[in-house]
């Protein structure tokens, strides 16, 4: 029985937000800035491809010398013309 094992979109969003909070602590970047960056990336990419927004993973990894933005964005299909 899969009553409690299904992954809901709200659970995935909560996990992603928690991940963003942890990353912001490591990279010294505000959570609000990461959320804004995520929204702008989604808006920009959505002009060219249809994406699964619930499955997007965006991370900001930081070391002492640099920061690295890593995005995993599942593409459903490529748009043939800009809408």
C-alpha distances in whole Angstrom, upper triangle without the diagonal:
4,6,8,8,10,14,16,20,21,19,21,24,24,24,26,29,28,29,32,33,33,35,38,38,39,41,43,42,41,37,39,41,37,36,39,39,35,36,39,38,35,38,40,38,36,40,40,36,33,30,27,28,24,24,28,29,32,34,37,38,41,44,47,49,46,43,41,39,36,34,31,31,28,31,30,33,37,39,42,44,44,43
4,6,5,6,10,12,16,17,15,17,20,20,20,23,25,25,26,28,30,30,32,34,35,36,38,39,38,37,34,35,37,34,32,35,35,32,32,36,34,31,34,37,34,33,36,36,33,29,27,23,24,21,20,24,25,28,30,34,35,38,40,44,46,43,40,37,35,32,30,27,27,25,27,26,30,33,36,39,41,40,39
4,6,7,10,11,15,16,14,17,19,19,20,22,24,24,25,28,29,30,31,34,35,36,38,39,38,36,33,34,36,33,31,34,35,31,32,35,34,32,34,37,35,33,37,37,34,30,28,24,24,21,21,25,26,29,30,34,35,38,41,44,46,44,40,38,36,33,31,28,28,26,29,28,31,35,37,40,42,41,40
4,6,8,10,14,14,12,14,17,17,16,20,21,21,22,25,26,26,28,30,31,32,34,36,35,33,30,31,34,31,29,32,33,29,30,34,32,30,33,35,34,32,36,36,33,30,27,23,23,19,20,23,23,26,28,31,32,35,38,41,43,41,37,35,33,31,29,26,27,25,28,27,31,35,36,40,41,41,39
4,6,9,13,14,11,13,16,16,15,18,20,20,21,24,25,25,27,29,30,31,33,34,33,32,29,31,32,29,28,31,31,28,29,32,31,28,31,34,31,30,34,34,31,28,25,21,21,17,17,21,21,24,25,29,30,33,36,39,41,38,35,33,31,28,26,24,24,22,25,25,29,32,34,38,39,39,38
4,6,10,11,10,11,14,15,14,17,19,19,20,23,24,25,26,28,30,31,32,34,32,31,28,29,31,28,26,29,29,25,26,29,28,25,28,31,28,27,31,31,27,24,21,18,18,14,15,18,19,22,24,28,29,33,35,39,40,38,34,32,29,27,24,22,21,20,22,22,25,29,31,34,36,35,34
4,7,8,7,7,10,11,11,13,15,16,17,19,21,21,23,25,26,27,28,30,29,28,24,25,27,24,22,25,25,22,23,26,24,22,25,27,25,24,28,28,25,22,19,15,15,11,11,15,15,19,21,24,26,29,32,36,37,34,31,28,26,23,21,18,18,17,20,20,23,27,28,32,34,33,32
4,5,5,6,9,10,11,12,14,16,17,19,20,21,23,24,26,27,28,30,28,27,23,24,25,23,20,23,24,20,21,24,23,20,23,26,24,23,26,27,24,21,18,14,13,10,11,14,16,19,21,24,26,30,33,36,37,35,31,29,26,24,21,19,18,17,20,19,23,26,27,31,32,31,30
4,5,5,6,9,10,10,12,14,15,16,18,20,21,22,25,26,26,28,25,24,20,21,22,20,17,20,20,17,17,20,19,17,19,22,21,19,23,24,21,18,15,11,10,6,9,11,13,16,19,22,24,28,31,34,35,32,29,26,23,21,18,17,15,15,17,17,20,23,24,28,29,28,26
4,5,5,6,9,10,10,12,14,15,17,18,20,21,23,25,25,26,24,22,18,19,21,19,16,19,20,17,17,21,20,18,20,23,22,21,25,26,23,20,17,14,12,9,11,13,14,17,19,22,24,27,31,34,35,32,28,27,24,22,20,18,18,18,20,20,24,26,27,31,32,30,28
4,5,5,6,9,10,11,12,14,15,17,18,20,21,23,24,25,24,22,18,20,22,19,17,20,21,18,19,22,22,20,22,25,24,23,27,28,25,22,19,15,14,10,11,13,14,16,18,21,23,26,29,32,34,31,27,26,23,21,19,18,18,18,21,21,25,28,29,33,34,32,31
4,5,5,6,9,10,10,12,14,15,16,18,20,21,22,24,22,21,17,18,20,17,15,18,18,15,16,20,18,17,20,22,21,20,24,24,22,19,16,12,11,7,8,10,10,13,15,18,20,23,27,30,31,28,25,23,20,18,16,14,14,14,18,18,22,24,26,30,31,29,29
4,5,5,6,9,10,10,12,14,15,16,19,20,21,22,19,18,14,15,17,14,12,15,16,12,13,17,16,14,17,20,19,19,22,23,21,19,15,12,10,7,9,9,10,12,14,17,19,22,26,29,30,27,23,22,19,17,15,14,14,15,18,19,22,24,26,29,30,28,27
4,5,5,6,9,10,11,12,14,15,17,19,20,21,19,17,13,15,17,15,13,16,17,15,16,19,19,18,20,23,22,22,26,27,25,23,19,16,13,11,12,13,12,13,15,17,19,22,25,28,30,27,24,23,20,19,17,17,17,18,21,23,26,28,29,33,33,31,31
4,5,5,6,9,10,11,12,14,16,17,18,20,18,17,14,16,18,15,14,17,17,15,17,20,19,18,21,23,22,23,26,27,25,23,19,16,14,11,11,11,10,12,12,15,17,20,23,26,28,25,22,20,18,17,15,15,16,17,21,22,26,28,29,33,34,32,31
4,5,5,6,9,10,10,12,14,15,16,18,16,15,12,14,15,11,10,14,14,11,13,16,15,15,18,20,19,19,23,24,22,20,16,14,11,9,9,9,7,8,9,12,15,18,21,24,25,23,19,17,15,13,12,12,13,15,18,20,23,25,27,30,31,29,29
4,5,5,6,9,10,10,13,14,15,16,14,12,9,11,12,10,8,12,13,11,13,16,16,15,18,20,20,21,24,25,24,22,19,16,13,12,12,11,10,10,11,13,15,18,21,24,25,23,19,18,16,15,14,15,16,18,21,23,26,27,28,32,32,30,29
4,5,5,6,9,10,11,13,14,15,14,13,10,13,14,12,11,15,16,14,16,19,19,19,22,24,23,24,27,28,27,25,22,19,17,14,15,14,12,12,11,13,15,17,20,23,25,22,19,19,17,16,16,17,18,20,23,25,29,30,32,35,36,33,33
4,5,5,6,9,10,11,12,14,13,13,10,13,14,11,11,15,15,13,16,18,17,18,21,22,22,23,26,27,25,24,20,18,16,14,13,12,9,9,8,10,11,14,17,20,22,19,16,15,13,13,13,14,16,18,22,24,27,28,30,34,34,32,32
4,5,5,6,9,10,10,11,10,9,7,10,10,7,8,12,11,10,13,15,15,16,19,20,20,21,24,25,24,23,20,18,15,14,14,12,10,8,7,8,11,13,16,19,20,18,14,14,12,12,12,14,16,18,21,24,27,28,29,33,33,30,30
4,5,5,6,9,10,10,9,8,6,9,11,9,10,13,14,13,16,18,18,19,22,23,23,25,28,29,28,27,23,22,19,17,18,16,13,12,10,10,12,14,17,19,21,19,16,16,15,15,16,18,19,22,25,28,30,31,33,36,36,34,34
4,5,5,7,9,10,10,10,9,13,13,11,13,16,16,15,18,20,20,21,24,25,25,26,30,30,29,28,25,23,20,19,18,17,14,12,10,10,10,12,14,17,19,17,15,15,14,15,16,18,20,23,26,29,31,32,34,38,38,36,36
4,5,5,6,8,8,9,9,12,12,9,12,14,13,13,17,18,17,19,22,23,22,24,27,28,27,27,23,22,19,19,18,15,12,10,7,6,7,8,12,14,16,14,11,11,11,12,13,15,18,21,24,27,30,30,32,35,36,33,34
4,5,5,5,5,6,6,9,9,8,10,13,12,13,16,17,17,19,22,22,23,25,27,29,28,28,25,24,21,20,20,17,14,12,9,8,9,9,13,14,16,14,11,12,12,14,15,18,20,23,26,29,31,31,33,36,36,33,34
4,6,5,7,8,9,12,12,11,14,16,16,17,20,21,21,23,25,26,27,29,31,32,31,31,28,27,24,23,23,20,17,15,12,10,11,10,12,14,16,15,13,14,15,16,18,21,23,26,29,32,34,35,36,40,40,37,38
4,6,8,10,11,15,14,13,16,18,17,17,21,22,21,23,26,26,26,29,31,32,31,31,28,27,24,24,23,20,17,14,11,9,8,7,9,10,13,12,10,12,13,15,17,20,22,26,29,32,34,34,36,39,40,37,38
4,5,9,10,13,12,11,14,16,14,16,19,19,19,21,24,24,24,27,29,30,29,30,27,26,24,24,23,20,16,13,10,7,7,5,8,9,11,9,7,10,11,13,16,19,21,25,27,31,33,33,34,37,37,35,36
4,7,9,12,11,11,14,15,15,17,19,20,20,23,25,25,26,28,30,31,31,32,29,28,25,25,25,22,19,16,13,10,10,9,11,11,13,12,10,13,14,16,19,22,24,27,30,33,35,35,36,39,39,36,37
4,7,8,7,7,11,12,11,13,16,16,17,19,21,21,23,25,27,28,28,28,26,25,22,23,22,19,17,14,12,9,11,10,13,14,15,13,10,12,12,15,16,20,21,25,27,30,32,32,33,36,36,33,33
4,5,5,7,9,10,11,13,15,16,17,19,20,21,23,24,27,28,28,28,25,25,21,22,22,19,17,14,13,11,14,13,16,17,19,17,14,15,14,17,18,21,22,25,28,30,32,32,33,36,35,32,33
4,5,5,6,9,10,10,12,14,15,17,18,20,21,22,25,27,26,26,23,22,18,18,19,16,15,12,12,11,14,15,18,20,21,18,15,16,14,16,16,19,20,23,25,28,30,30,31,34,34,31,31
4,5,5,6,9,10,11,12,14,15,17,18,20,21,23,25,25,25,22,22,18,19,20,17,16,14,14,13,16,17,21,22,23,20,17,18,16,17,17,20,20,23,25,27,29,29,30,33,32,29,29
4,5,5,6,9,10,10,12,14,15,16,18,20,22,24,24,24,22,22,18,19,20,17,16,13,12,11,15,15,19,20,20,18,14,15,13,15,15,18,19,22,24,27,28,28,28,31,31,27,27
4,5,5,6,9,10,10,12,14,15,16,18,20,22,22,22,19,19,15,16,16,13,12,9,9,8,12,13,17,19,20,16,13,13,10,12,12,15,16,19,21,24,26,26,26,30,29,26,26
4,5,5,6,9,10,11,12,14,15,16,19,21,20,20,17,17,13,14,15,12,12,10,11,12,15,17,21,23,23,20,17,16,13,14,13,15,15,18,20,22,24,25,25,28,28,25,25
4,5,5,6,9,10,11,12,14,15,17,20,20,20,18,18,14,16,17,14,14,12,13,13,17,18,22,24,24,21,17,17,14,15,14,17,16,19,21,23,24,24,24,27,26,23,23
4,5,5,6,9,10,11,12,14,16,18,18,18,16,17,14,16,16,13,12,9,11,11,14,16,20,22,21,18,14,13,10,12,11,14,14,17,19,21,23,22,22,25,25,22,22
4,6,5,6,9,10,11,12,15,16,16,16,13,13,10,12,12,9,9,7,10,11,15,17,21,23,23,20,16,14,11,11,9,11,11,14,16,18,20,20,21,24,23,21,21
4,5,5,6,9,10,10,13,15,15,15,13,13,10,12,14,11,12,11,13,15,18,21,24,27,26,23,19,18,14,15,12,14,13,15,16,18,19,19,19,23,22,19,18
4,5,5,6,9,10,11,14,14,15,14,15,12,15,16,13,14,12,15,15,19,21,24,26,26,22,19,17,14,15,13,15,13,16,16,19,19,19,18,21,20,17,17
4,5,5,6,8,10,12,12,13,11,13,11,14,14,10,11,10,12,13,17,19,23,25,24,21,17,15,11,12,9,11,10,13,13,16,17,16,16,19,19,16,17
4,6,5,6,9,10,10,10,8,10,8,11,12,9,11,11,14,16,19,22,25,28,28,24,20,18,14,14,11,11,9,11,11,13,14,14,14,18,17,15,15
4,6,5,7,10,10,11,10,12,10,14,15,13,15,14,17,19,22,25,28,31,30,26,23,20,17,17,14,15,12,14,14,15,15,15,14,17,16,13,12
4,6,6,8,9,11,11,14,13,16,17,14,16,15,17,18,22,24,27,30,28,24,21,19,16,16,13,15,12,14,13,15,15,13,13,15,14,11,12
4,5,6,6,8,8,11,11,14,14,12,14,13,17,18,21,24,27,30,28,25,22,19,15,15,12,12,9,11,10,12,12,10,10,13,13,11,12
4,5,5,6,7,10,10,13,14,12,15,15,19,21,24,27,30,33,32,28,25,22,18,17,14,14,11,11,9,11,10,9,9,12,12,10,10
4,6,8,10,13,13,17,18,16,19,18,22,23,26,29,32,35,33,30,27,24,21,20,17,17,14,14,12,13,12,10,8,10,9,6,7
4,7,9,13,14,18,18,16,18,19,22,24,26,29,32,35,33,29,27,24,20,19,16,16,13,13,10,11,9,6,5,8,8,6,8
4,6,10,11,15,15,13,16,17,21,23,26,29,32,35,33,30,27,23,20,18,15,14,10,10,7,7,6,4,5,9,10,9,10
4,7,9,12,12,12,16,17,21,23,26,29,33,36,35,31,28,25,21,19,15,14,10,9,6,5,5,6,7,11,12,11,11
4,6,9,9,8,12,14,17,20,23,26,30,33,32,29,25,22,18,16,12,11,7,6,4,5,7,9,10,14,15,14,14
4,6,6,7,10,13,17,20,23,26,30,33,33,29,26,22,19,16,13,10,7,6,7,7,10,12,14,18,19,18,18
4,5,5,9,11,15,18,21,24,28,31,31,27,24,21,17,15,12,10,8,8,9,10,13,15,16,20,20,19,18
4,6,9,12,15,18,21,24,28,31,32,28,24,22,18,16,13,11,10,9,12,12,15,18,19,23,24,22,22
4,6,10,13,17,19,23,26,29,30,26,23,20,17,14,11,8,7,7,10,11,15,17,19,23,24,23,23
4,7,10,13,16,20,23,26,26,23,19,17,13,11,7,6,5,7,10,12,15,16,18,22,23,21,22
4,7,10,13,16,19,23,23,20,16,14,11,8,6,5,7,9,12,15,18,19,21,25,26,24,25
4,7,10,13,17,20,20,17,13,10,7,6,4,6,8,12,14,17,20,20,22,26,26,24,25
4,6,10,13,16,17,14,10,8,6,5,6,9,11,15,18,21,23,24,26,29,30,28,28
4,6,10,13,14,10,7,6,5,6,9,12,14,18,21,24,26,26,28,31,31,29,30
4,7,10,11,9,6,5,6,8,11,14,17,20,23,26,28,28,31,33,34,32,33
4,7,8,6,4,6,9,11,14,17,20,24,26,30,32,31,33,36,37,35,36
4,5,5,6,9,12,14,17,20,23,27,29,33,35,34,36,39,40,38,39
4,6,8,11,15,17,21,24,27,30,33,36,38,37,39,42,42,40,42
4,7,10,14,16,20,23,26,30,32,35,37,36,38,40,40,38,40
4,7,10,13,17,20,23,26,28,32,33,32,34,36,37,35,36
4,7,10,13,17,19,23,25,29,30,29,31,34,34,32,33
4,6,10,13,16,19,22,25,27,26,28,31,31,29,31
4,7,10,13,16,18,22,23,23,25,28,28,26,27
4,7,10,13,16,19,21,21,23,26,27,25,27
4,6,10,12,16,17,18,20,23,24,22,24
4,7,9,13,15,16,19,22,23,22,23
4,6,10,12,13,15,19,20,19,20
4,7,9,11,14,17,19,19,20
4,6,7,10,14,16,16,17
4,7,10,13,15,16,16
4,6,9,12,13,14
4,6,9,10,12
4,6,7,8
4,7,9
4,6
4
